Amino acid sequence: MADAHPFAGDPVFDLHVGGKMEVRSTVALAGADDLSLAYTPGVARVCEAIAADPSMTQHYTWVPNTVAVVSDGTAVLGLGDIGPAAAMPVMEGKAVLFKQFGGVDAVPICLATTDVEEIIETVVRLAPSFGGINLEDISAPRCFEIEDRLKALLDIPVFHDDQHGTAVVALAALKNALTLTGRSPESTRVVISGAGAAGVAIAKILLEAGITDLAVTDRKGIVHSGRSDLTPVKRELAEMTADKTGRTGTLAEALDGADVYLGVSGGTVPEEDVARMAADAIIFAMANPMPEVHPEVAHRHARVVATGRSDFPNQINNVLAFPGIFRGAFDAHATSITEGMKLAAAEAIAALVGDALSEDYVIPSPFDPRVGPAVSAAVAEAARRDGVARR
């Protein structure tokens, strides 16, 4: 009998014994005839067909339904740079979510390098085995370059979920919150705290969705071009956001009169700053496990409150987006994931709330069985509309 594991009796560790996933065969191997079809000699015929026409991979392998979940372990959950070995339980979990909510097979791959060039080269070399690449828990600003360059090098979807999954779900919830509070995107003033991967992606998708008055803050205040400490990513962000309205100053000053606060930064926003927001404010405090504004505090000053946690209403959870986005991209055999596909995903998620819209229900539950099919259908349609579909 195997020895008990070191944390036996702890339900979290008990669940993780042996990992959370396995590989199963989809064909029977009951005898020699089965073996000759699934492996040699029969498999050689399939290999020859693919060698003559590589597109046959789409019909005769698992590649078009399989995504690589790739991490270097530098930005895992709220734990930070814990390395590739410690990142594996998260990547396994991500793979399980892909299967459960999108019917997509996923393989966790944790890389023993943090070098941008090595990560890119490794993923490119692995790419023939996968229909898509999901980058996960790679720290900013490296994640931006890695994603951009892989998108340019590969003809399969490349998606950094920490950026775009968060952005899609946040936009979906915000669409409904704006409807509930009688606001239009063009007249809404938004503040995002956090200029990392999620903050940048949220800013970009909100601009695509029609928000025009937007400020992003980091530890030194509003990101604007008058600052001398900006990275190239933050300089581009400044030009798209605060520079348009001339906003400068601290987070507290940005919140004065703001309609919406979106937190993807960690830390705590003082209640006196939250109190300066506009009437019927919207607060999405998404840091985990401790929201930037605790819901009890947020509800004293806002009409709609959301977090990243499952024990409060309105959970901003990436699982609402990424399984359906890849499912739709795979169904359309898309070469990439476009802004239009992400906007379509957000619209599909938001629409599921329908007439049940209320302060405590601006986003559907991750366990709503309608989510995956609705997102995948909308994404596949958008892929065809955007000209990136191959079927």
N, C-alpha and C positions, 0 to 999 in steps of 0.2 A: 504494500500500500504506500502511495506517495506521501511524503511528509506534508504536514499542514503548512500552508503558506504563511509568511511572517505576520500578516495582518488578518489572519483568520478570525471570523466573527464580525468584522466590519463589512456591512452590506455593500459598500462601494467597492472595496477590494475583492470581496467574494464574487461580485459580478464580473470583475475583470480577469479572473483566473483563466489563464490560457488565451487571453485576448477576446475580442468581441466579434470576430468574424472567421470564416473559413472558406475554402474553395470547394465547390461541389460540381460533380459532373452533370451535364445535361443529357447524356446518352447512356444507354445500358451497355454493360460489358459482362454479359452472361456466359460468353463462350468464344470459341475461336473465330466464328463468323463475325461477331460483333467487333472483336479486336482487329480483324483484317480490314474492316470498314473505317473504324475510328483511328487506327494507326496503320502500321505497314501491313500490306502493300497499298491499301486503298488511298491513304492520305497523300501518297506521292502524286496522284492524279490532280488533287486539289492544289498542291504546291506548284505543279507545272502550269496549271491554269492561271494562278496568281502571278507566276513569273512572266507569263505571256501578256497578262493584262492586270496590273496591280490594283485596278479598281474592283477586281473580284474579291479583294479583302473585305469589301463592304457586304458581301453576300455570304462568305464562307468562313468567317472568323468572328470572334467576339469583339474585335477592335472597334467597330462603329458604335457599340453600346458601352464602351469602357472608358473611364476617365482616370487619369493619374492625379492623385491628391499629393501635391509636392510641397514640402516644407524644409526649411533649414533650422527650424526651432528657435528663431531669434525673437519672435513676438507672439508667444503662445498664450492665448487667453489673456488674463491679466497678470500672468506670471513672468512675462518678459523673456529674456534670452536664457532659456533653460537647456538648449541643445537638442540635437536630433533624437537621441534615445528617449528623453523625457517627453518629446513631442508625440511619440508614436501612439499613445492612448487617445489623444485628440484626433489624430489622422484616421485611426481605426473608427472612431466615433463618426467622423465625417463620412467615411465610406459607408457605414451602416445607414446613415441618414439618406445618402444618395439612393441606396437600394430601396429603403422603406418608403420614401416619399416621391421618388421619381422613376423607380424601376431601372435605375442606371447602375451598372457594375462599376466599382471603384477600387483602386489599388493604392494603399498608403505608401508613400515613398519619402523617407526622411534622409536628407543628404548630409554627409559629414564634411560640409564646406559652407562657408559664408561668403565666399568670393563670388562676385557678380558674374565674372566671365566663366568660372567653373560651373556655376549653377545653370547658366544659359546653355553652355556646351553640353552639359549632362542631359538636360531636358530635351534638347534638339536630338541628341543621339537616342534617347528613349522614345521619342515621338512616334515612330512607326508602329509601336505596340499599342497605341491609344487613339481613341477618337476625339479626345479633348484633354486639356490640361487645366486643373484647378489649383492655382497657387494659394497657399494657406500659411498664415502666421509667419510671414517674412517681414522684417522690420522696414519702416520707412527711413530715408527716402529710397533705399535700394530697390524696394518692391516696384516702384514706378518704372525704373529703367528695365528691370527684369521683365516685367509684363510687356512693356512697349516693344522691346526688342524681340521677344518671343512671338508676339503677334505679327511682327514684320517677317520673321523667319519661317513661320509655320502656316500651313493652310488648313488647320483645325482650330476649333475654338480654344482660346486661352483666356482665363477668367480669374482675377484675383478676388476671391470672395470677401475677404476682409474689407476691400474697397466697395465693390459693386453690389454684392449681396446686401450689405448694410444699407447702401444708398437706395436700392430698389424698395426695400421694405419700409424704410423711413419715408420715402416719397409716397408710397401707398397709404400709410397711416396719415401723413400730412394732408393728402388730398381730401380724405374724409374729415379730418379735423377742421380744415378750412371751410368745407361745406357746412359743417355743424355750427361753426361760429360766424357764418355769413361773410366770409372773406374771399377775395379773389387773389390769385397769385401775384398779379401786377401791383396790387395795393398793400401787400403784406411785407412787413419788415422782419427779417430773419437773422438770428445770431447763431453761429455754430462755434462751440468751444472745442478745440482740438484740430490741429492742422496736419495730422498724420494721414495714414492711408484712408481711413473711413471719412475723416473730415473733408479731405480734398474731393473724394468721389461724391459725397453728398452735395457739396457745393456745386460740382459740375452738373449733376443730374437735376438739381433744383433750378439752375439757370436754364437748362434745356426745357424744364417744365413751366417756365414763365415767371419765376421769381426774379425780380429786378433789384430789390434792395436787400443786399446780403453782405454781412460782415463775418469773417472767420477770425477767431482769436487763438493765440498760443500763450505760452507762459508770460510773454512780454506785452501782451495786449493785442489790439487789432492788427492783423496782417495787412500792411499797406506799403506802397513803394517808397514812402519817405523814410523807412527804416533802413539801416545799413547792414543789418545782420541776416538778411533773407537768403535762403538757399534758392537755387534756380526754380525749384518746384513752388516754393512760397512766393517768389516774385511773380511767377505766372498767375498764381492764385490771387495775389493782391490786385493785379491788373484786371482780373475778371470780376472782382467783388468790391472791396472797400474803395478802390480808386474810382469806381464809377460814381460813387456818392460822396467821396471826399471824407469818409469816416476815418477817424483816428482815435487813439485813447485806449482806455482799459476795458476789460470785460464789463465792469460795472457801468461804465459810460455807454457801452454798446447796448446793454440791456435796458437802459432808460427809454421807456416808450416802445420797446420792441414787442412785436406780436408773438414771435415764436423763438424758443430757445431749444437748440438741439445739442446735446452733450455727448461727445465721443472722446473725452479727454481724461477722465478720472478726476480726482480731487473733489473739493466741495465748493459750491457756489454759496456765499453767505445769503441768508434769508433777506437781509435788507436790500441786496442787489436784485433778488427775484421780485421783491415787492415793487420795484420801479417799473416793471413791465406793464404793458397796456392792459386794459380791461379785457376779460374773456381770453386771457393769454393761453398759449399752447406750450407745454413743456415736455420734451422728450429727453429724459436723462438716462442715457443708454449704457453708461459704464457698469461693468459687472465685477464683483458682486455688489459694490456700493455705488448707487447712482449719484451723480453730481449734485442732484437735489432730491432729497428723500421724498417719496410720494406724500407723506403727511405734510411736509412743508410746502411742496408744490401745490397741493390741493387748496391751501389757504390763499393762493394768489393766482391760480390758473383754472381754467374751465376744463381743459383736456390735459391729461397726464399719461405718459407712457414711459416704460423702462425696458431694459433688456432682460428682466427677470420673469420667471414663470409664476411667481407667487403674488403678482400684482396684475390688475387688468391691463390690456393693451401692451402685450409683449412684442417688442421689435426683435424678431427672431429671423435670422438669415435662412433658416430651413424653409420658410415660406417662399423663398425665391430660388436658391441655387439648384435644387433637384429638378424643378420644372423648367428652369432656363436651359439646363443641359439636355433634358428630355426633349424639349422643343427644338433645340439646335441639332440634336442627333436625328430627330424625326425628319428635319428638313435637309439633313446632311450639309449643314452650314459650314462655311469656311472660317467664320469668325462670329463673334457676338457684338452686334452693333449697338449704338446708343438707342436706335429705334426699338431694338429687341428688349433692351432694359426698360425703356419707357412703357412698352406694351405689357411687360411683366408687372410693373407697378400698377398700371391701369386695371389689369385683370384681378390682381389681389384686392385692390380697393373696391372694385365693383361687387365682390362677393358679400360685402357687408350689407349693401342694399338698404331696404327700409328699416332694418334693425339698428341703424346708426344711432349711437348715443355716446355720452361722455365716456362710458366704460367699454365701448365697443366700436373702435375706429379701425380695427384690424382683425381679420379672422384668426382663429386658433390654428397653430401648426398641425393640429389633428383634424381639422376640417377636411374631409375627403375630397372636397371640390377643388382645393387649392392646386394640387399638382396638375390635374388635367386642364384646369383653366389657364394656368401659367404656360404650360407646354403648348397648348393650342395657340395662344396669343403670340408666343415667341416664334413658333414655326411660321405663322402667317406673316409676322413682321420680317422674318428672315427672307421670305419670298419677296415681300414688298421692297426690301432694301437691296435685293439683288445678290445676296450671299448664299442662297439655297442652291443645292445641286440636285434636289429632287422635289 
